[in-house]
Amino acid sequence: MSGIESGARSPTSWDPEQYRLYSDHRFRPAVELAQRIPGEAPRTIYDLGCGTGNVTRLLAARWPDARVVGMDHSPEMLAIASRTPSTIRWVEADLNLWEPEPNAPPDLLFSNATLHWVADHERLFPKLLGWLAFGGCLAVQMPRSWGLPSHRIMRETLADTGLGSAELRQSLEKDPVGEPLTYHRIVSGLATHIDIWETEYLQLLEGPDPVLEWVKGTGLRPILLALSDAERKEFLDEYARRLRVAYPAAADGRTLYPFRRLFVIACV
């Protein structure tokens, strides 16, 4: 099965090839999250924000008898995901508007590096938990990148150059991911099993301007999409210069890029 079902969607412009740079570093947290999921084999699995489908196929391989659905709002990502024949069903939808099928409550809602793009986690997490079948689990990984030097410099460069709109700069002022204790508080009255932890990965990246190439695939997208071609070049030139100072290459040519991630597993 290789078709993509379209649902409610929002405009996107993701570059799958850019995102797949350093895919080994991006894939590892998903593997570690999946390994910590407790309970019986799930019958219905949704991968929320499935991207190019690498993690979705991991879930389908681990639980081969499950019905697996990969959902994403990027047609560019889903076009690549659907090229590989499988029994996975691919659905194009906006997570802000999407709901699971009413007659097939999910046993597992899995989301790797997606929910930080969705606002209001105080509302979102209880909503997701409410959709689960009895005994089902919500398993989430989100980057804790807002406070990293790379992202602080991103915001400072935008402000110092005066590029982009005031609305764009304001949209970047607040960390979209809360502290671990915040998520424990949100899910504690709704879940019977809770497992929350953080991991800092000391990533060694290769290639020229590797930290810039990393963020161009994810966190830098809103800025790049909001700037004109001339503004984008000016911003990237200055941002790259500042990143080279903050993240100098080692003698072997590789660059150390510490990156922290938050994991949440809550089962009902």
Long-range contacts (C-beta under 8 A, 24 or more apart in sequence): 1-85, 1-86, 1-87, 1-88, 1-89, 2-82, 2-83, 2-84, 2-85, 2-86, 2-90, 3-82, 3-90, 4-75, 4-78, 4-79, 4-82, 4-90, 4-91, 4-92, 5-89, 5-90, 5-91, 5-92, 6-91, 6-92, 6-93, 7-91, 7-92, 7-93, 7-94, 7-97, 7-98, 8-93, 8-94, 8-97, 8-98, 9-73, 9-75, 9-92, 9-93, 9-94, 10-73, 10-94, 10-96, 12-73, 12-74, 12-75, 12-76, 13-76, 13-221, 13-225, 14-74, 14-76, 14-77, 14-221, 15-76, 15-216, 15-217, 16-51, 16-52, 16-76, 16-77, 16-79, 16-80, 18-213, 18-216, 18-217, 19-51, 19-52, 19-77, 19-217, 19-218, 20-52, 20-217, 21-213, 21-214, 21-217, 22-203, 22-205, 22-210, 22-213, 22-214, 22-217, 23-54, 25-201, 25-203, 25-205, 25-259, 26-113, 27-54, 27-55, 28-201, 29-112, 29-113, 29-141, 29-199, 29-201, 29-261, 29-263, 30-54, 30-55, 30-58, 30-112, 30-113, 30-141, 31-58, 32-199, 32-263, 33-110, 33-112, 33-139, 33-140, 33-141, 33-263, 33-265, 34-58, 34-59, 34-62, 34-110, 34-139, 36-139, 36-195, 36-263, 36-265, 37-108, 37-137, 37-139, 37-265, 38-137, 38-193, 38-195, 38-265, 38-267, 39-135, 39-137, 39-193, 39-267, 40-135, 41-65, 41-66, 42-66, 42-106, 42-107, 42-108, 42-136, 42-137, 43-67, 43-107, 43-133, 44-69, 44-100, 44-104, 44-105, 44-106, 44-107, 44-108, 44-133, 45-69, 45-106, 45-107, 45-108, 45-110, 46-70, 46-71, 46-100, 46-106, 46-108, 46-109, 46-110, 47-71, 47-110, 47-111, 47-112, 48-95, 48-109, 48-110, 48-111, 48-114, 48-115, 49-95, 49-111, 49-112, 49-113, 49-114, 49-115, 49-117, 50-77, 50-78, 50-81, 50-90, 51-77, 51-81, 52-77, 52-80, 52-81, 53-77, 53-78, 53-80, 53-81, 53-82, 53-84, 53-88, 53-90, 55-110, 55-112, 56-81, 56-88, 57-84, 57-86, 57-88, 59-108, 59-110, 60-86, 60-87, 60-88, 66-107, 66-108, 67-104, 71-95, 71-98, 99-131, 100-131, 105-131, 105-132, 105-133, 105-136, 106-131, 106-132, 106-133, 106-136, 107-132, 107-133, 107-135, 107-136, 107-137, 108-136, 108-137, 108-139, 109-136, 109-137, 109-138, 109-139, 110-139, 110-140, 111-138, 111-139, 111-140, 111-141, 112-141, 113-141, 113-142, 113-143, 113-218, 114-142, 115-140, 115-142, 116-142, 116-143, 116-176, 116-177, 117-176, 119-176, 121-177, 121-178, 121-182, 121-183, 121-186, 122-186, 125-183, 125-186, 125-187, 125-264, 125-266, 126-186, 126-187, 126-190, 129-187, 129-190, 129-191, 129-266, 129-268, 130-190, 132-267, 132-268, 134-268, 135-267, 135-268, 136-267, 136-268, 137-193, 137-265, 137-266, 137-267, 137-268, 138-187, 138-191, 138-264, 138-265, 138-266, 138-267, 139-264, 139-265, 140-263, 140-264, 140-265, 141-261, 141-262, 141-263, 141-264, 142-177, 142-261, 142-262, 142-264, 143-177, 143-218, 143-219, 143-259, 143-260, 143-261, 143-262, 144-177, 144-198, 144-260, 144-261, 144-262, 145-219, 145-259, 145-260, 146-175, 146-176, 146-177, 147-175, 148-258, 148-259, 148-260, 149-246, 149-247, 150-211, 150-214, 150-215, 150-219, 150-243, 150-246, 150-247, 150-257, 151-215, 151-219, 153-239, 153-242, 153-243, 153-246, 154-215, 154-219, 154-220, 154-223, 154-239, 156-242, 157-235, 157-238, 157-239, 157-242, 158-223, 158-235, 160-238, 161-234, 161-235, 161-238, 163-227, 163-231, 163-234, 163-235, 164-223, 164-226, 164-227, 164-231, 164-235, 165-226, 168-222, 168-223, 168-226, 171-222, 172-222, 172-223, 177-262, 180-262, 183-262, 183-264, 187-264, 187-266, 190-266, 190-268, 191-266, 191-267, 191-268, 192-267, 192-268, 193-265, 193-266, 193-267, 194-265, 194-266, 194-267, 195-263, 195-264, 195-265, 195-266, 196-262, 196-263, 196-264, 196-265, 197-262, 197-263, 198-260, 198-261, 198-262, 198-263, 199-260, 199-261, 199-263, 200-258, 200-259, 200-260, 200-261, 201-258, 201-259, 201-260, 201-261, 202-256, 202-258, 203-256, 203-257, 203-258, 203-259, 204-254, 204-255, 204-256, 204-257, 205-254, 205-255, 205-256, 205-257, 206-253, 206-254, 206-255, 209-240, 209-243, 209-244, 210-247, 210-254, 210-255, 210-257, 211-243, 211-246, 211-247, 211-255, 211-257, 212-236, 212-239, 212-240, 212-243, 214-257
